[in-house]
Amino acid sequence: MMKFSLAHFPKAKQKAIGLSFAFTFLFSCLLLSSVVVYAEEVALVNPNFHSVATGGYWNSYSTWEENRGKNCAVDDCVLPNAGDEVEINGVVLINGSETIAGLLVDETGLLQNRNGYPYTLAINGDVINNGTIQNNTSSVLSLEVSGNIQNNGTWNPYKTTLFDNVEILNTTTIEGYLVCDGHALIVNLPNTVTFASGLGDASIFNGTGVIKLIGDIGAPISGTISKLYISGNNKNIGTDITISKIIFERNTFISGTTIINGDVEIDGGVTIQNRNGYPHTLTINGDIINNGTIRNNTSGSLSLEVSGDIQNNGTW
Protein backbone atom coordinates (compact mmCIF):
# COMPACT_ATOMS: atom_id res chain seq x y z
CA MET A 1 0.00 0.00 0.00
CA MET A 2 1.36 3.48 -0.89
CA LYS A 3 2.20 5.67 2.11
CA PHE A 4 2.50 9.44 2.11
CA SER A 5 4.60 11.45 4.55
CA LEU A 6 5.19 15.17 4.97
CA ALA A 7 8.60 14.52 6.50
CA HIS A 8 10.34 14.99 3.13
CA PHE A 9 9.08 18.59 2.83
CA PRO A 10 10.38 21.71 4.61
CA LYS A 11 8.35 22.74 7.69
CA ALA A 12 6.70 25.68 5.93
CA LYS A 13 5.68 23.42 3.07
CA GLN A 14 4.41 20.79 5.54
CA LYS A 15 2.18 23.43 7.15
CA ALA A 16 0.78 24.59 3.79
CA ILE A 17 0.06 21.03 2.67
CA GLY A 18 -1.54 20.22 6.01
CA LEU A 19 -3.83 23.24 5.78
CA SER A 20 -4.73 22.31 2.22
CA PHE A 21 -5.68 18.77 3.26
CA ALA A 22 -7.67 20.09 6.23
CA PHE A 23 -9.60 22.54 4.02
CA THR A 24 -10.32 19.85 1.43
CA PHE A 25 -11.51 17.43 4.10
CA LEU A 26 -13.73 20.07 5.74
CA PHE A 27 -15.22 21.13 2.38
CA SER A 28 -15.96 17.49 1.51
CA CYS A 29 -17.71 16.92 4.84
CA LEU A 30 -19.82 20.06 4.41
CA LEU A 31 -20.76 19.02 0.88
CA LEU A 32 -21.78 15.55 2.01
CA SER A 33 -23.77 16.94 4.92
CA SER A 34 -25.63 19.32 2.60
CA VAL A 35 -26.57 16.40 0.38
CA VAL A 36 -27.99 14.56 3.37
CA VAL A 37 -29.92 17.60 4.61
CA TYR A 38 -31.58 18.39 1.29
CA ALA A 39 -32.07 14.87 -0.08
CA GLU A 40 -35.76 14.30 -0.82
CA GLU A 41 -37.56 11.05 -0.24
CA VAL A 42 -39.20 9.55 -3.32
CA ALA A 43 -42.45 7.58 -3.37
CA LEU A 44 -41.98 4.00 -4.54
CA VAL A 45 -44.54 2.26 -6.72
CA ASN A 46 -43.65 -0.84 -8.75
CA PRO A 47 -46.81 -1.65 -10.72
CA ASN A 48 -47.67 -5.24 -11.52
CA PHE A 49 -51.09 -4.24 -12.94
CA HIS A 50 -51.41 -1.84 -15.90
CA SER A 51 -54.49 -0.35 -17.50
CA VAL A 52 -54.76 -0.29 -21.28
CA ALA A 53 -54.47 3.08 -23.01
CA THR A 54 -58.19 3.06 -23.86
CA GLY A 55 -59.09 2.64 -20.18
CA GLY A 56 -62.45 1.32 -19.04
CA TYR A 57 -64.28 0.25 -15.91
CA TRP A 58 -62.06 -0.93 -13.04
CA ASN A 59 -63.96 -4.21 -12.71
CA SER A 60 -63.81 -5.06 -16.42
CA TYR A 61 -61.21 -7.62 -17.45
CA SER A 62 -60.62 -5.75 -20.72
CA THR A 63 -59.35 -2.70 -18.80
CA TRP A 64 -56.12 -4.47 -17.80
CA GLU A 65 -53.09 -5.36 -19.90
CA GLU A 66 -52.65 -8.54 -17.88
CA ASN A 67 -55.73 -10.00 -19.60
CA ARG A 68 -54.74 -9.01 -23.14
CA GLY A 69 -55.12 -11.91 -25.57
CA LYS A 70 -57.12 -14.01 -23.11
CA ASN A 71 -60.58 -15.43 -23.62
CA CYS A 72 -62.00 -14.66 -20.20
CA ALA A 73 -64.87 -17.13 -20.76
CA VAL A 74 -62.35 -19.98 -20.51
CA ASP A 75 -59.06 -18.42 -19.35
CA ASP A 76 -58.20 -17.23 -15.86
CA CYS A 77 -58.56 -13.47 -16.17
CA VAL A 78 -57.64 -11.26 -13.24
CA LEU A 79 -58.51 -7.93 -11.62
CA PRO A 80 -56.40 -5.83 -9.24
CA ASN A 81 -56.67 -6.82 -5.58
CA ALA A 82 -55.27 -5.74 -2.23
CA GLY A 83 -51.79 -7.09 -2.98
CA ASP A 84 -51.36 -5.34 -6.34
CA GLU A 85 -49.71 -2.06 -7.31
CA VAL A 86 -51.61 -0.45 -10.17
CA GLU A 87 -50.61 1.83 -13.06
CA ILE A 88 -53.31 3.96 -14.74
CA ASN A 89 -52.57 4.88 -18.37
CA GLY A 90 -56.00 5.85 -19.74
CA VAL A 91 -59.39 6.90 -18.36
CA VAL A 92 -60.33 4.36 -15.68
CA LEU A 93 -63.69 4.52 -13.90
CA ILE A 94 -63.94 2.97 -10.45
CA ASN A 95 -67.23 1.09 -10.31
CA GLY A 96 -66.87 -0.47 -6.86
CA SER A 97 -65.00 0.26 -3.64
CA GLU A 98 -61.50 -1.21 -4.09
CA THR A 99 -58.28 -1.83 -2.14
CA ILE A 100 -54.79 -1.96 -3.67
CA ALA A 101 -51.17 -1.86 -2.47
CA GLY A 102 -49.91 1.13 -4.49
CA LEU A 103 -50.97 3.53 -7.25
CA LEU A 104 -49.20 5.20 -10.18
CA VAL A 105 -51.22 7.52 -12.45
CA ASP A 106 -49.34 8.39 -15.64
CA GLU A 107 -49.47 11.76 -17.44
CA THR A 108 -52.24 10.44 -19.70
CA GLY A 109 -54.07 8.74 -16.84
CA LEU A 110 -57.41 9.83 -15.41
CA LEU A 111 -58.91 8.07 -12.41
CA GLN A 112 -62.46 8.86 -11.30
CA ASN A 113 -65.64 7.26 -9.99
CA ARG A 114 -68.26 5.84 -12.31
CA ASN A 115 -70.61 8.72 -13.04
CA GLY A 116 -73.49 8.93 -10.57
CA TYR A 117 -72.01 6.55 -7.97
CA PRO A 118 -69.89 7.24 -4.85
CA TYR A 119 -66.92 4.90 -4.50
CA THR A 120 -63.78 4.64 -2.37
CA LEU A 121 -60.30 3.53 -3.38
CA ALA A 122 -58.06 2.43 -0.49
CA ILE A 123 -54.31 2.47 -1.19
CA ASN A 124 -52.22 0.60 1.38
CA GLY A 125 -48.97 2.04 0.06
CA ASP A 126 -47.48 4.97 -1.84
CA VAL A 127 -49.23 7.06 -4.48
CA ILE A 128 -47.55 8.82 -7.42
CA ASN A 129 -49.92 10.98 -9.44
CA ASN A 130 -48.63 12.45 -12.68
CA GLY A 131 -52.10 12.70 -14.23
CA THR A 132 -55.54 13.39 -12.77
CA ILE A 133 -57.47 11.95 -9.82
CA GLN A 134 -60.91 13.55 -9.51
CA ASN A 135 -64.64 13.24 -9.00
CA ASN A 136 -66.76 12.50 -12.03
CA THR A 137 -69.39 15.06 -13.01
CA SER A 138 -71.93 13.32 -10.76
CA SER A 139 -71.26 11.81 -7.29
CA VAL A 140 -67.80 11.46 -5.73
CA LEU A 141 -64.53 9.55 -5.46
CA SER A 142 -62.92 9.17 -2.02
CA LEU A 143 -59.34 8.06 -1.33
CA GLU A 144 -57.94 6.30 1.72
CA VAL A 145 -54.12 6.46 1.81
CA SER A 146 -51.66 4.63 4.06
CA GLY A 147 -48.39 5.43 2.25
CA ASN A 148 -46.65 8.57 1.06
CA ILE A 149 -47.93 10.87 -1.69
CA GLN A 150 -46.08 12.44 -4.59
CA ASN A 151 -48.48 14.61 -6.59
CA ASN A 152 -47.24 16.08 -9.87
CA GLY A 153 -50.69 16.36 -11.46
CA THR A 154 -54.26 17.19 -10.44
CA TRP A 155 -55.44 15.80 -7.10
CA ASN A 156 -59.14 16.58 -6.67
CA PRO A 157 -61.24 13.74 -5.21
CA TYR A 158 -64.06 14.51 -2.81
CA LYS A 159 -61.83 13.70 0.17
CA THR A 160 -58.52 12.11 1.08
CA THR A 161 -58.49 10.20 4.36
CA LEU A 162 -55.21 9.26 6.05
CA PHE A 163 -55.07 5.67 7.33
CA ASP A 164 -51.54 6.16 8.71
CA ASN A 165 -49.06 9.00 9.11
CA VAL A 166 -48.56 10.22 5.53
CA GLU A 167 -45.85 12.43 4.06
CA ILE A 168 -46.39 14.54 0.95
CA LEU A 169 -43.04 14.41 -0.80
CA ASN A 170 -43.09 17.45 -3.08
CA THR A 171 -44.41 21.00 -3.36
CA THR A 172 -47.95 20.68 -4.65
CA THR A 173 -51.62 21.61 -4.29
CA ILE A 174 -54.16 19.14 -2.87
CA GLU A 175 -57.85 19.72 -3.56
CA GLY A 176 -60.78 18.03 -1.85
CA TYR A 177 -61.29 17.63 1.89
CA LEU A 178 -58.43 16.35 4.03
CA VAL A 179 -59.43 13.94 6.80
CA CYS A 180 -56.51 13.09 9.10
CA ASP A 181 -58.53 10.58 11.16
CA GLY A 182 -56.08 10.90 14.08
CA HIS A 183 -52.96 10.58 11.92
CA ALA A 184 -50.34 13.17 10.99
CA LEU A 185 -49.88 14.81 7.61
CA ILE A 186 -46.13 15.42 7.21
CA VAL A 187 -44.42 18.03 5.03
CA ASN A 188 -40.65 18.53 5.17
CA LEU A 189 -38.35 21.14 3.67
CA PRO A 190 -38.00 22.26 0.98
CA ASN A 191 -41.66 21.51 0.29
CA THR A 192 -44.78 23.67 0.59
CA VAL A 193 -48.18 21.97 0.36
CA THR A 194 -51.34 23.98 -0.29
CA PHE A 195 -54.72 22.57 0.69
CA ALA A 196 -57.26 24.25 -1.56
CA SER A 197 -60.40 22.93 0.15
CA GLY A 198 -61.53 22.45 3.74
CA LEU A 199 -60.37 20.20 6.56
CA GLY A 200 -62.73 17.33 7.33
CA ASP A 201 -61.75 16.87 10.97
CA ALA A 202 -59.08 17.77 13.54
CA SER A 203 -55.76 17.97 11.68
CA ILE A 204 -52.21 17.17 12.76
CA PHE A 205 -49.50 18.83 10.66
CA ASN A 206 -45.91 17.75 11.34
CA GLY A 207 -42.54 18.33 9.69
CA THR A 208 -40.05 21.05 8.81
CA GLY A 209 -41.90 22.31 5.71
CA VAL A 210 -44.75 24.74 5.09
CA ILE A 211 -48.52 24.24 4.83
CA LYS A 212 -50.98 26.71 3.32
CA LEU A 213 -54.74 26.55 3.90
CA ILE A 214 -57.18 28.10 1.40
CA GLY A 215 -60.57 27.01 2.76
CA ASP A 216 -62.58 27.82 5.89
CA ILE A 217 -61.09 26.47 9.11
CA GLY A 218 -63.56 25.06 11.59
CA ALA A 219 -61.73 22.04 13.05
CA PRO A 220 -58.77 22.10 15.46
CA ILE A 221 -55.21 22.11 14.10
CA SER A 222 -52.05 21.10 15.93
CA GLY A 223 -48.57 19.76 15.21
CA THR A 224 -44.92 20.60 14.74
CA ILE A 225 -45.02 22.08 11.22
CA SER A 226 -42.67 25.07 11.02
CA LYS A 227 -45.14 27.52 9.43
CA LEU A 228 -48.87 27.52 8.77
CA TYR A 229 -50.21 30.09 6.31
CA ILE A 230 -53.84 31.21 6.33
CA SER A 231 -54.11 31.84 2.60
CA GLY A 232 -57.80 31.85 1.69
CA ASN A 233 -59.22 35.31 0.98
CA ASN A 234 -62.24 36.30 3.12
CA LYS A 235 -62.44 32.85 4.70
CA ASN A 236 -63.69 32.06 8.21
CA ILE A 237 -61.74 30.74 11.20
CA GLY A 238 -63.45 29.49 14.33
CA THR A 239 -61.36 26.89 16.15
CA ASP A 240 -58.19 26.19 18.18
CA ILE A 241 -54.82 26.23 16.39
CA THR A 242 -51.65 25.03 18.12
CA ILE A 243 -48.76 25.69 15.71
CA SER A 244 -45.54 27.60 16.51
CA LYS A 245 -45.95 30.20 13.70
CA ILE A 246 -49.17 31.24 11.95
CA ILE A 247 -49.06 33.77 9.13
CA PHE A 248 -52.20 35.49 7.80
CA GLU A 249 -51.55 36.40 4.16
CA ARG A 250 -55.19 37.03 3.12
CA ASN A 251 -58.21 38.78 4.67
CA THR A 252 -59.81 36.61 7.36
CA PHE A 253 -63.02 36.62 9.37
CA ILE A 254 -62.91 35.43 12.99
CA SER A 255 -66.04 33.30 13.44
CA GLY A 256 -66.68 32.14 16.97
CA THR A 257 -64.09 31.87 19.72
CA THR A 258 -60.69 31.30 18.12
CA ILE A 259 -57.62 30.40 20.19
CA ILE A 260 -54.16 30.43 18.61
CA ASN A 261 -51.36 28.84 20.65
CA GLY A 262 -48.33 30.20 18.82
CA ASP A 263 -46.88 33.37 17.34
CA VAL A 264 -48.96 35.30 14.80
CA GLU A 265 -47.91 37.51 11.91
CA ILE A 266 -50.36 39.53 9.80
CA ASP A 267 -49.03 40.54 6.39
CA GLY A 268 -49.34 44.05 4.98
CA GLY A 269 -52.65 44.74 3.22
CA VAL A 270 -54.42 41.98 5.20
CA THR A 271 -57.49 42.70 7.35
CA ILE A 272 -58.52 40.57 10.32
CA GLN A 273 -62.06 41.24 11.57
CA ASN A 274 -65.07 39.56 13.14
CA ARG A 275 -67.68 37.88 11.02
CA ASN A 276 -70.18 40.61 10.24
CA GLY A 277 -73.00 40.94 12.75
CA TYR A 278 -71.40 38.81 15.49
CA PRO A 279 -69.18 39.54 18.51
CA HIS A 280 -66.14 37.24 18.43
CA THR A 281 -62.90 36.86 20.35
CA LEU A 282 -59.42 36.03 19.07
CA THR A 283 -57.04 34.76 21.75
CA ILE A 284 -53.32 34.65 20.92
CA ASN A 285 -51.12 32.76 23.36
CA GLY A 286 -47.91 34.05 21.82
CA ASP A 287 -46.41 37.12 20.18
CA ILE A 288 -48.12 39.09 17.42
CA ILE A 289 -46.67 41.23 14.63
CA ASN A 290 -49.31 43.24 12.80
CA ASN A 291 -48.37 44.70 9.43
CA GLY A 292 -52.00 44.91 8.27
CA THR A 293 -55.28 45.87 9.90
CA ILE A 294 -57.10 44.47 12.94
CA ARG A 295 -60.55 45.97 13.32
CA ASN A 296 -64.26 45.52 14.02
CA ASN A 297 -66.46 44.68 11.07
CA THR A 298 -69.29 47.09 10.19
CA SER A 299 -71.56 45.20 12.59
CA GLY A 300 -70.65 43.23 15.70
CA SER A 301 -67.19 43.40 17.28
CA LEU A 302 -63.78 41.76 17.52
CA SER A 303 -62.04 41.37 20.87
CA LEU A 304 -58.36 40.43 21.23
CA GLU A 305 -56.66 38.65 24.11
CA VAL A 306 -52.86 38.56 23.78
CA SER A 307 -50.44 36.91 26.21
CA GLY A 308 -47.19 37.65 24.33
CA ASP A 309 -45.44 40.71 22.92
CA ILE A 310 -47.11 43.08 20.46
CA GLN A 311 -45.44 44.77 17.47
CA ASN A 312 -47.92 46.93 15.61
CA ASN A 313 -46.76 48.30 12.27
CA GLY A 314 -50.26 48.66 10.84
CA THR A 315 -53.75 49.59 12.04
CA TRP A 316 -54.92 48.29 15.43
DRENDODO-928087 format. One record per residue (C-alpha): residue in three letters; x, y, z. Coordinates in steps of 0.05 Angstrom, whole numbers, plus 5000, padded with zeros to 4 digits. Layout:
BEGIN
[r 'ALA',[X,Y,Z]],
...
This chain:
BEGIN
[r 'MET',[5000,5000,5000]],
[r 'MET',[5027,5070,4982]],
[r 'LYS',[5044,5113,5042]],
[r 'PHE',[5050,5189,5042]],
[r 'SER',[5092,5229,5091]],
[r 'LEU',[5104,5303,5099]],
[r 'ALA',[5172,5290,5130]],
[r 'HIS',[5207,5300,5063]],
[r 'PHE',[5182,5372,5057]],
[r 'PRO',[5208,5434,5092]],
[r 'LYS',[5167,5455,5154]],
[r 'ALA',[5134,5514,5119]],
[r 'LYS',[5114,5468,5061]],
[r 'GLN',[5088,5416,5111]],
[r 'LYS',[5044,5469,5143]],
[r 'ALA',[5016,5492,5076]],
[r 'ILE',[5001,5421,5053]],
[r 'GLY',[4969,5404,5120]],
[r 'LEU',[4923,5465,5116]],
[r 'SER',[4905,5446,5044]],
[r 'PHE',[4886,5375,5065]],
[r 'ALA',[4847,5402,5125]],
[r 'PHE',[4808,5451,5080]],
[r 'THR',[4794,5397,5029]],
[r 'PHE',[4770,5349,5082]],
[r 'LEU',[4725,5401,5115]],
[r 'PHE',[4696,5423,5048]],
[r 'SER',[4681,5350,5030]],
[r 'CYS',[4646,5338,5097]],
[r 'LEU',[4604,5401,5088]],
[r 'LEU',[4585,5380,5018]],
[r 'LEU',[4564,5311,5040]],
[r 'SER',[4525,5339,5098]],
[r 'SER',[4487,5386,5052]],
[r 'VAL',[4469,5328,5008]],
[r 'VAL',[4440,5291,5067]],
[r 'VAL',[4402,5352,5092]],
[r 'TYR',[4368,5368,5026]],
[r 'ALA',[4359,5297,4998]],
[r 'GLU',[4285,5286,4984]],
[r 'GLU',[4249,5221,4995]],
[r 'VAL',[4216,5191,4934]],
[r 'ALA',[4151,5152,4933]],
[r 'LEU',[4160,5080,4909]],
[r 'VAL',[4109,5045,4866]],
[r 'ASN',[4127,4983,4825]],
[r 'PRO',[4064,4967,4786]],
[r 'ASN',[4047,4895,4770]],
[r 'PHE',[3978,4915,4741]],
[r 'HIS',[3972,4963,4682]],
[r 'SER',[3910,4993,4650]],
[r 'VAL',[3905,4994,4574]],
[r 'ALA',[3911,5062,4540]],
[r 'THR',[3836,5061,4523]],
[r 'GLY',[3818,5053,4596]],
[r 'GLY',[3751,5026,4619]],
[r 'TYR',[3714,5005,4682]],
[r 'TRP',[3759,4981,4739]],
[r 'ASN',[3721,4916,4746]],
[r 'SER',[3724,4899,4672]],
[r 'TYR',[3776,4848,4651]],
[r 'SER',[3788,4885,4586]],
[r 'THR',[3813,4946,4624]],
[r 'TRP',[3878,4911,4644]],
[r 'GLU',[3938,4893,4602]],
[r 'GLU',[3947,4829,4642]],
[r 'ASN',[3885,4800,4608]],
[r 'ARG',[3905,4820,4537]],
[r 'GLY',[3898,4762,4489]],
[r 'LYS',[3858,4720,4538]],
[r 'ASN',[3788,4691,4528]],
[r 'CYS',[3760,4707,4596]],
[r 'ALA',[3703,4657,4585]],
[r 'VAL',[3753,4600,4590]],
[r 'ASP',[3819,4632,4613]],
[r 'ASP',[3836,4655,4683]],
[r 'CYS',[3829,4731,4677]],
[r 'VAL',[3847,4775,4735]],
[r 'LEU',[3830,4841,4768]],
[r 'PRO',[3872,4883,4815]],
[r 'ASN',[3867,4864,4888]],
[r 'ALA',[3895,4885,4955]],
[r 'GLY',[3964,4858,4940]],
[r 'ASP',[3973,4893,4873]],
[r 'GLU',[4006,4959,4854]],
[r 'VAL',[3968,4991,4797]],
[r 'GLU',[3988,5037,4739]],
[r 'ILE',[3934,5079,4705]],
[r 'ASN',[3949,5098,4633]],
[r 'GLY',[3880,5117,4605]],
[r 'VAL',[3812,5138,4633]],
[r 'VAL',[3793,5087,4686]],
[r 'LEU',[3726,5090,4722]],
[r 'ILE',[3721,5059,4791]],
[r 'ASN',[3655,5022,4794]],
[r 'GLY',[3663,4991,4863]],
[r 'SER',[3700,5005,4927]],
[r 'GLU',[3770,4976,4918]],
[r 'THR',[3834,4963,4957]],
[r 'ILE',[3904,4961,4927]],
[r 'ALA',[3977,4963,4951]],
[r 'GLY',[4002,5023,4910]],
[r 'LEU',[3981,5071,4855]],
[r 'LEU',[4016,5104,4796]],
[r 'VAL',[3976,5150,4751]],
[r 'ASP',[4013,5168,4687]],
[r 'GLU',[4011,5235,4651]],
[r 'THR',[3955,5209,4606]],
[r 'GLY',[3919,5175,4663]],
[r 'LEU',[3852,5197,4692]],
[r 'LEU',[3822,5161,4752]],
[r 'GLN',[3751,5177,4774]],
[r 'ASN',[3687,5145,4800]],
[r 'ARG',[3635,5117,4754]],
[r 'ASN',[3588,5174,4739]],
[r 'GLY',[3530,5179,4789]],
[r 'TYR',[3560,5131,4841]],
[r 'PRO',[3602,5145,4903]],
[r 'TYR',[3662,5098,4910]],
[r 'THR',[3724,5093,4953]],
[r 'LEU',[3794,5071,4932]],
[r 'ALA',[3839,5049,4990]],
[r 'ILE',[3914,5049,4976]],
[r 'ASN',[3956,5012,5028]],
[r 'GLY',[4021,5041,5001]],
[r 'ASP',[4050,5099,4963]],
[r 'VAL',[4015,5141,4910]],
[r 'ILE',[4049,5176,4852]],
[r 'ASN',[4002,5220,4811]],
[r 'ASN',[4027,5249,4746]],
[r 'GLY',[3958,5254,4715]],
[r 'THR',[3889,5268,4745]],
[r 'ILE',[3851,5239,4804]],
[r 'GLN',[3782,5271,4810]],
[r 'ASN',[3707,5265,4820]],
[r 'ASN',[3665,5250,4759]],
[r 'THR',[3612,5301,4740]],
[r 'SER',[3561,5266,4785]],
[r 'SER',[3575,5236,4854]],
[r 'VAL',[3644,5229,4885]],
[r 'LEU',[3709,5191,4891]],
[r 'SER',[3742,5183,4960]],
[r 'LEU',[3813,5161,4973]],
[r 'GLU',[3841,5126,5034]],
[r 'VAL',[3918,5129,5036]],
[r 'SER',[3967,5093,5081]],
[r 'GLY',[4032,5109,5045]],
[r 'ASN',[4067,5171,5021]],
[r 'ILE',[4041,5217,4966]],
[r 'GLN',[4078,5249,4908]],
[r 'ASN',[4030,5292,4868]],
[r 'ASN',[4055,5322,4803]],
[r 'GLY',[3986,5327,4771]],
[r 'THR',[3915,5344,4791]],
[r 'TRP',[3891,5316,4858]],
[r 'ASN',[3817,5332,4867]],
[r 'PRO',[3775,5275,4896]],
[r 'TYR',[3719,5290,4944]],
[r 'LYS',[3763,5274,5003]],
[r 'THR',[3830,5242,5022]],
[r 'THR',[3830,5204,5087]],
[r 'LEU',[3896,5185,5121]],
[r 'PHE',[3899,5113,5147]],
[r 'ASP',[3969,5123,5174]],
[r 'ASN',[4019,5180,5182]],
[r 'VAL',[4029,5204,5111]],
[r 'GLU',[4083,5249,5081]],
[r 'ILE',[4072,5291,5019]],
[r 'LEU',[4139,5288,4984]],
[r 'ASN',[4138,5349,4938]],
[r 'THR',[4112,5420,4933]],
[r 'THR',[4041,5414,4907]],
[r 'THR',[3968,5432,4914]],
[r 'ILE',[3917,5383,4943]],
[r 'GLU',[3843,5394,4929]],
[r 'GLY',[3784,5361,4963]],
[r 'TYR',[3774,5353,5038]],
[r 'LEU',[3831,5327,5081]],
[r 'VAL',[3811,5279,5136]],
[r 'CYS',[3870,5262,5182]],
[r 'ASP',[3829,5212,5223]],
[r 'GLY',[3878,5218,5282]],
[r 'HIS',[3941,5212,5238]],
[r 'ALA',[3993,5263,5220]],
[r 'LEU',[4002,5296,5152]],
[r 'ILE',[4077,5308,5144]],
[r 'VAL',[4112,5361,5101]],
[r 'ASN',[4187,5371,5103]],
[r 'LEU',[4233,5423,5073]],
[r 'PRO',[4240,5445,5020]],
[r 'ASN',[4167,5430,5006]],
[r 'THR',[4104,5473,5012]],
[r 'VAL',[4036,5439,5007]],
[r 'THR',[3973,5480,4994]],
[r 'PHE',[3906,5451,5014]],
[r 'ALA',[3855,5485,4969]],
[r 'SER',[3792,5459,5003]],
[r 'GLY',[3769,5449,5075]],
[r 'LEU',[3793,5404,5131]],
[r 'GLY',[3745,5347,5147]],
[r 'ASP',[3765,5337,5219]],
[r 'ALA',[3818,5355,5271]],
[r 'SER',[3885,5359,5234]],
[r 'ILE',[3956,5343,5255]],
[r 'PHE',[4010,5377,5213]],
[r 'ASN',[4082,5355,5227]],
[r 'GLY',[4149,5367,5194]],
[r 'THR',[4199,5421,5176]],
[r 'GLY',[4162,5446,5114]],
[r 'VAL',[4105,5495,5102]],
[r 'ILE',[4030,5485,5097]],
[r 'LYS',[3980,5534,5066]],
[r 'LEU',[3905,5531,5078]],
[r 'ILE',[3856,5562,5028]],
[r 'GLY',[3789,5540,5055]],
[r 'ASP',[3748,5556,5118]],
[r 'ILE',[3778,5529,5182]],
[r 'GLY',[3729,5501,5232]],
[r 'ALA',[3765,5441,5261]],
[r 'PRO',[3825,5442,5309]],
[r 'ILE',[3896,5442,5282]],
[r 'SER',[3959,5422,5319]],
[r 'GLY',[4029,5395,5304]],
[r 'THR',[4102,5412,5295]],
[r 'ILE',[4100,5442,5224]],
[r 'SER',[4147,5501,5220]],
[r 'LYS',[4097,5550,5189]],
[r 'LEU',[4023,5550,5175]],
[r 'TYR',[3996,5602,5126]],
[r 'ILE',[3923,5624,5127]],
[r 'SER',[3918,5637,5052]],
[r 'GLY',[3844,5637,5034]],
[r 'ASN',[3816,5706,5020]],
[r 'ASN',[3755,5726,5062]],
[r 'LYS',[3751,5657,5094]],
[r 'ASN',[3726,5641,5164]],
[r 'ILE',[3765,5615,5224]],
[r 'GLY',[3731,5590,5287]],
[r 'THR',[3773,5538,5323]],
[r 'ASP',[3836,5524,5364]],
[r 'ILE',[3904,5525,5328]],
[r 'THR',[3967,5501,5362]],
[r 'ILE',[4025,5514,5314]],
[r 'SER',[4089,5552,5330]],
[r 'LYS',[4081,5604,5274]],
[r 'ILE',[4017,5625,5239]],
[r 'ILE',[4019,5675,5183]],
[r 'PHE',[3956,5710,5156]],
[r 'GLU',[3969,5728,5083]],
[r 'ARG',[3896,5741,5062]],
[r 'ASN',[3836,5776,5093]],
[r 'THR',[3804,5732,5147]],
[r 'PHE',[3740,5732,5187]],
[r 'ILE',[3742,5709,5260]],
[r 'SER',[3679,5666,5269]],
[r 'GLY',[3666,5643,5339]],
[r 'THR',[3718,5637,5394]],
[r 'THR',[3786,5626,5362]],
[r 'ILE',[3848,5608,5404]],
[r 'ILE',[3917,5609,5372]],
[r 'ASN',[3973,5577,5413]],
[r 'GLY',[4033,5604,5376]],
[r 'ASP',[4062,5667,5347]],
[r 'VAL',[4021,5706,5296]],
[r 'GLU',[4042,5750,5238]],
[r 'ILE',[3993,5791,5196]],
[r 'ASP',[4019,5811,5128]],
[r 'GLY',[4013,5881,5100]],
[r 'GLY',[3947,5895,5064]],
[r 'VAL',[3912,5840,5104]],
[r 'THR',[3850,5854,5147]],
[r 'ILE',[3830,5811,5206]],
[r 'GLN',[3759,5825,5231]],
[r 'ASN',[3699,5791,5263]],
[r 'ARG',[3646,5758,5220]],
[r 'ASN',[3596,5812,5205]],
[r 'GLY',[3540,5819,5255]],
[r 'TYR',[3572,5776,5310]],
[r 'PRO',[3616,5791,5370]],
[r 'HIS',[3677,5745,5369]],
[r 'THR',[3742,5737,5407]],
[r 'LEU',[3812,5721,5381]],
[r 'THR',[3859,5695,5435]],
[r 'ILE',[3934,5693,5418]],
[r 'ASN',[3978,5655,5467]],
[r 'GLY',[4042,5681,5436]],
[r 'ASP',[4072,5742,5404]],
[r 'ILE',[4038,5782,5348]],
[r 'ILE',[4067,5825,5293]],
[r 'ASN',[4014,5865,5256]],
[r 'ASN',[4033,5894,5189]],
[r 'GLY',[3960,5898,5165]],
[r 'THR',[3894,5917,5198]],
[r 'ILE',[3858,5889,5259]],
[r 'ARG',[3789,5919,5266]],
[r 'ASN',[3715,5910,5280]],
[r 'ASN',[3671,5894,5221]],
[r 'THR',[3614,5942,5204]],
[r 'SER',[3569,5904,5252]],
[r 'GLY',[3587,5865,5314]],
[r 'SER',[3656,5868,5346]],
[r 'LEU',[3724,5835,5350]],
[r 'SER',[3759,5827,5417]],
[r 'LEU',[3833,5809,5425]],
[r 'GLU',[3867,5773,5482]],
[r 'VAL',[3943,5771,5476]],
[r 'SER',[3991,5738,5524]],
[r 'GLY',[4056,5753,5487]],
[r 'ASP',[4091,5814,5458]],
[r 'ILE',[4058,5862,5409]],
[r 'GLN',[4091,5895,5349]],
[r 'ASN',[4042,5939,5312]],
[r 'ASN',[4065,5966,5245]],
[r 'GLY',[3995,5973,5217]],
[r 'THR',[3925,5992,5241]],
[r 'TRP',[3902,5966,5309]],
